[in-house]
Amino acid sequence: MSDRETPPQAVGDVLFTAEQIAQRVAELGEAVRRDYTGRPLTIVAILRGSIAFLADLRTHLAEDVTIELIEASSYGDGTASNGQVSIRRYGTLDVADRDVLLLDDIADTGYTLVKVREAIEAMGPRSVRTCVLLDKPSRRRVDVALDYRGFEVPDVFVVGYGLDLAGRYRGLPYITRLDGD
């Protein structure tokens, strides 16, 4: 096994079933749609963990939604944030004078959302709100505003429904913790 490989870990207890996730995503979609009625919206989704959330949430929103993708991470291949956020955007990411919904899979330490929000705000949007599927406030290291949140999770490492450990477990249809956490 190379230094960059992570040993396989077993999944533990299911925290949120596929049905619970679908219900909560529908509720979040309704709230976002209600708040942006009659206004074009740009979703800036943080890859890669938010892709399942983005796809499902999008089905509950109005037609006038633009989607932009960026990649941002402070984890690397580990289970703990290193506090250094790397951001890579795809395309022009034109959000000037637009209402922006910053979408992420999880708010953990807050480093990623804060750094990405600062980068987005520097581009001159009309407004910026945040939406996360999971909120882990017990690990917060910096203040971050969460306008929409799906579920609060305990201080365990979670995978599934797009969340991963070194690329593994993204395809699980539910959210679970890893054994040993």
C-alpha positions, -999 to 999 in steps of 0.1 A, spaced: 0 0 0 14 34 -10 16 64 14 -13 81 -5 -37 51 -1 -61 50 27 -68 16 42 -104 5 36 -128 11 65 -161 -5 72 -193 16 72 -211 19 105 -246 29 115 -268 46 89 -275 81 100 -299 92 73 -317 68 49 -322 75 12 -359 82 20 -350 107 48 -325 124 24 -351 126 -4 -377 141 19 -353 167 34 -339 177 0 -375 183 -13 -382 205 18 -350 225 11 -359 228 -25 -393 242 -16 -377 267 7 -352 279 -19 -379 281 -46 -401 301 -23 -373 325 -14 -362 331 -50 -396 332 -68 -394 355 -98 -356 360 -94 -330 341 -115 -307 321 -93 -271 309 -98 -261 278 -78 -224 276 -72 -219 239 -62 -187 228 -45 -174 196 -60 -172 168 -55 -193 160 -25 -223 181 -34 -230 166 -68 -257 141 -56 -273 169 -35 -272 193 -64 -288 169 -88 -316 161 -64 -322 196 -52 -323 209 -88 -354 188 -95 -373 209 -69 -363 244 -82 -377 267 -108 -365 266 -144 -345 298 -142 -315 284 -124 -279 286 -136 -254 261 -122 -217 268 -118 -192 243 -104 -161 248 -84 -138 225 -66 -127 233 -30 -113 212 -2 -94 214 30 -93 176 35 -70 161 9 -73 123 14 -77 124 52 -105 126 77 -96 160 92 -94 194 77 -59 209 74 -74 244 74 -58 252 40 -85 256 14 -77 251 -23 -102 264 -48 -104 257 -85 -132 270 -107 -144 257 -140 -152 282 -167 -158 319 -162 -180 317 -131 -199 349 -139 -219 358 -108 -218 396 -110 -252 411 -101 -267 376 -96 -284 360 -66 -260 331 -56 -268 300 -36 -235 284 -25 -241 247 -22 -220 222 -3 -224 187 11 -213 195 47 -204 224 69 -177 210 92 -149 233 103 -163 261 82 -130 269 64 -142 258 30 -175 277 30 -159 309 44 -131 309 18 -154 301 -11 -179 327 0 -152 353 2 -141 344 -34 -177 346 -46 -184 379 -29 -153 394 -45 -171 388 -79 -199 413 -71 -230 391 -67 -264 407 -57 -266 383 -28 -250 351 -15 -267 325 7 -254 291 17 -271 257 16 -256 225 31 -270 191 34 -252 184 66 -241 206 94 -215 195 120 -214 225 144 -194 206 170 -163 209 147 -168 245 137 -135 265 138 -147 297 120 -181 313 120 -201 305 88 -237 316 80 -259 287 70 -291 299 54 -304 264 45 -293 232 62 -306 196 59 -295 177 89 -272 182 119 -247 154 123 -226 144 154 -188 146 154 -182 115 134 -167 111 99 -196 106 75 -198 91 40 -224 83 13 -247 104 -9 -217 121 -24 -195 123 7 -163 103 6 -131 92 21 -103 94 -5 -129 89 -33 -146 59 -16 -182 55 -6 -197 84 -27 -222 61 -43 -239 50 -12 -276 61 -14 -276 69 24 -253 87 48 -234 66 73 -205 70 97 -173 50 93 -166 24 119 -141 35 144 -154 70 144 
